Amino acid sequence: MSRFWNPVVQTLTPYVPGEQPQMQRLVKLNTNESPYGPSPKALAAIQEQATGDLRLYPDPEGTALKKAIADLHGLDAKQVFLGNGSDEVLAHVFLGLLKQAKPVQFPDITYSFYPVYCKLFGIDYQTIPLGSDFEIQANDFKSPNGGIIFPNPNAPTGRAIPRVDIEALLSRNTDSVVVIDEAYVDYGAESCIPLLRGPACPENLLVVHTLSKSRALAGLRVGFAVGHPALIEGLERVKNSFNSYPLGRLAQAGAIAAIQDQAHLESTTAKVIQTRERLVAELAALGFKTLPSTANFIFTRHPEHAGEKLYQALRDRGIIVRHFQSPRIEDFLRITIGTDDQSNELLAALQEILAGA
Ligand SMILES: *Cc1c(COP(=O)(O)O)cnc(C)c1O
């Protein structure tokens, strides 16, 4: 604390990311990274860019990357906004689109960065409780609002809602922006991007993606938003009032190659889904109750064991998962889906812990 901090900084409670421990030989299942690594074509493209040309600024617009994203999703390049990770995209979305006279709405249990941005930018918010089985009930987002945002699938629950529910929400909610954070959509949920194609593109739907999860490039920091060109233009204004060059040359080159390698995406996400289904079944055999997941993580609890205790006992055995000290979810563990070997280590450790060893 310093008296030189401005009054807003004095009151901030920053987002706490899952730890990135320096210890080797850990089974790291706490921040939803891919266990399989990025497309080899992305790595080659990055290496190819590591030349003396790094003395030059990158393309501030990321034109080639926008085109690659637009081509993949059947959109126009004017519908694409780029950022240094989707967290940065989200920051610009909160400031540029969700800071309104009325409060922004998001679920009571969701990505914990949303309230952090609200605090930073002085945005009022209202939380909408999840249903009894931790599902988002799109019908409950109905009171007047300055915007609506939630991940689909939701984090940290892993539960997704069908696209038709979001279409219904859009048809009711026409006076504010609806932001769908699709960080985990590639693991089996329905994307809202098809709604954005062609002249029927709604004026108020924005979909946010990241290359950190299914494309296995968390270290490169690339995210994007897609939506109506007028929404994108507003985001560009914010970005160009903050940092004109959020994506370096290496990031742009790597992201283009990664976006173009659908085969790598499909084979690695298929492996993660297979491991997830097996892990859920084996955890059930140990007595765990797991929410249905269409993400690369699961949210699970054991009726007879406190979440905090399980988290610590796993940690003692070199296995790091995520535990949130919040009401309603304190007995859950959020476990990233790793390789089959990592799942086996996790299951063996849990077996030992439950046996009271
Ligand atoms: C991981 C995550 C992000 C942020 O990803 P970046 O690495 O900043 O692109 C955004 N939203 C949700 C829900 C996430 O889980």
The ligand as a Tripos MOL2 file, in Angstrom:
@<TRIPOS>MOLECULE
LIG
   15    15     1     0     0
SMALL
NO_CHARGES

@<TRIPOS>ATOM
      1 C1         -8.8860  -18.9210  -19.9260 C.3       1 LIG1
      2 C2        -10.0770  -18.0370  -20.0520 C.ar      1 LIG1
      3 C3        -10.0060  -16.7940  -20.6700 C.ar      1 LIG1
      4 C4         -8.7160  -16.0730  -20.9880 C.3       1 LIG1
      5 O1         -7.8700  -16.6270  -21.7950 O.3       1 LIG1
      6 P1         -6.6140  -15.8340  -22.3700 P.3       1 LIG1
      7 O2         -5.4730  -16.7160  -22.0330 O.co2     1 LIG1
      8 O3         -6.5100  -14.4800  -21.7150 O.co2     1 LIG1
      9 O4         -6.9170  -15.7310  -23.8060 O.co2     1 LIG1
     10 C5        -11.1660  -16.0740  -20.8600 C.ar      1 LIG1
     11 N1        -12.3520  -16.5260  -20.4290 N.ar      1 LIG1
     12 C6        -12.4640  -17.6940  -19.7860 C.ar      1 LIG1
     13 C7        -13.7900  -18.1480  -19.3300 C.3       1 LIG1
     14 C8        -11.3250  -18.4780  -19.5790 C.ar      1 LIG1
     15 O5        -11.4280  -19.6050  -18.8830 O.3       1 LIG1
@<TRIPOS>BOND
     1     1     2 1
     2     2     3 ar
     3     2    14 ar
     4     3     4 1
     5     3    10 ar
     6     4     5 1
     7     5     6 1
     8     6     7 2
     9     6     8 1
    10     6     9 1
    11    10    11 ar
    12    11    12 ar
    13    12    13 1
    14    12    14 ar
    15    14    15 1
@<TRIPOS>SUBSTRUCTURE
     1 LIG1         1 GROUP 0 **** ****
